[in-house]
């Protein structure tokens, strides 16, 4: 029976992976088919698949065929792989070498662009706007550096969804600091002497005062613009894009994975090219674990225990390779990581050299010797989620990427683009949190983390759950499409942008007095919630004046009044705030402002949990782990994001009302800044953005003057080699060295 192209390629790939040697005529027939498939647009992905698997098994290829396969690598446009020693020396023809050199970056030293990167680079260089949907392994982010290195644009904004990604981008682009001032905080002023490179979240773009004329902007993971994917931050991302696109008239590059299309008409209106491609320099193998254990996996009882045992046995077999394990929540990731560490210790597995990681000493001195992360790291295990302190999560990713740890238990933060080089990805849980089922888009993003260009030719995805059904993903852009559109986006649109001026929503918005609209717009939070707070303060200001007329630190009553106003009006519909309550939020915020120590929150959590009947069966270490997790979550989500934002919103509204009533207004901005920056002195708070642990900053605080600017603080640390002072432990010195 004749095989079709797909079947034939599957057969060849299986042979390449399983056989130790090949007949010469066999290799020749593979090369013939590969060449034939690469010549046709509709089959070139199959040709690339053969080629990737040949590269992965290069040591099995007969030497006399090296030149043929090297020529095929070149003809497929896989130019980055031609820099690998074992391949480049076999490229003999002059024309092939000319094409290879032609694909060298003009701005990035010793960088070759693959065929499609090169096409997109040319399009951007010609001034075109670009929207790219490409696999995770495509190398989309390299084009960002290409734009920066070209020095074509004076002021560039790069928006990414997480601080971890922004920090990674900062490290990559720091080499351009002589040409661009790198701005990571809203308190940093733009330079007039050279260009500015703004590395910001969407929130910080909107909060940045006196943004200079922006020439070019990038939105990474642009699917987060969609209002249909349940991301509460989509509103502010839309507003940031609208600001840069329509006020600044900037050129742009949007990038993301696995997207079928965008709002109809957007590309045409903004002279943009939507470029969708499956071009990839890696291949994926799917291994359906669930099929071999049908009916035996579950979420509780013996089925849960059985599923975990299958996972641990799999990880044991993969111990020499790097594996990401997708988990539904931070608690789940930490619990599984700790359980696997116990599994390894019970097997008397020899600890890896990773037990010398400097982070372990820092944890034992600053958190607890009993925290499960310390023990996990000693066995080459890490976990990663959005609640971890920035420097910890950054270090764990660095350890993973440098092979110092092999197992990384992750949450949905992996979908948002933590750049890793994993050989294997294990799709263990099938939800994000407790409610949101992983859909085809999420699954593809998880799967895309396996394999990495220039690191792993082949990635493996181990499915412990049935993969979701294939679906087309169309990303809506609400500020453009306006069907639907939230009040929080609508209020930022100019009149000429409004598609339906007769809608009830728009007419209701226009009934809000202009001065109030400008206030709500500036604050950037729920319009109706702000309106409710404004009306409440107008009616209560005389009675509640004492609770608003404070300037540095509030007392318990004052803080309670302000946070209750926020809690009752600024929490979005369906927003998950558990396990936080307003009563608890007031207490922990007050406790934190007094102790200025996250570990005090951990201690309070431990003491509280021990009073709960439901925790009676948990041992001290389990309770400690839960207490640390919740304290870190409180720090990242509430203290470094929600509470400061709420304080600043209500601060502006109470100022507005006090002016109307001829009263002296309070000022919550100092307290909001203190909470957000972990009570670090203002000119040192930039060090938090640079991933320096609080413990090191406190030590430097004694020798760094308070009157110099944030930028000069960095220079002073570098010039005086403060990383070598005796009071610093190795981990703190290591993190400070990253500033150099």
Order of alpha helices (4+ residues) and beta strands (2+ residues): alpha-alpha-alpha-alpha-alpha-alpha-alpha-beta-alpha-beta-alpha-beta-beta-alpha-beta-alpha-beta-beta-alpha-beta-beta-alpha-alpha-beta-alpha-alpha-alpha-beta-alpha-beta-beta-beta-beta-alpha-beta-beta-alpha-alpha-alpha-alpha-alpha-alpha-alpha-alpha-alpha-alpha-alpha-alpha-alpha-alpha-alpha
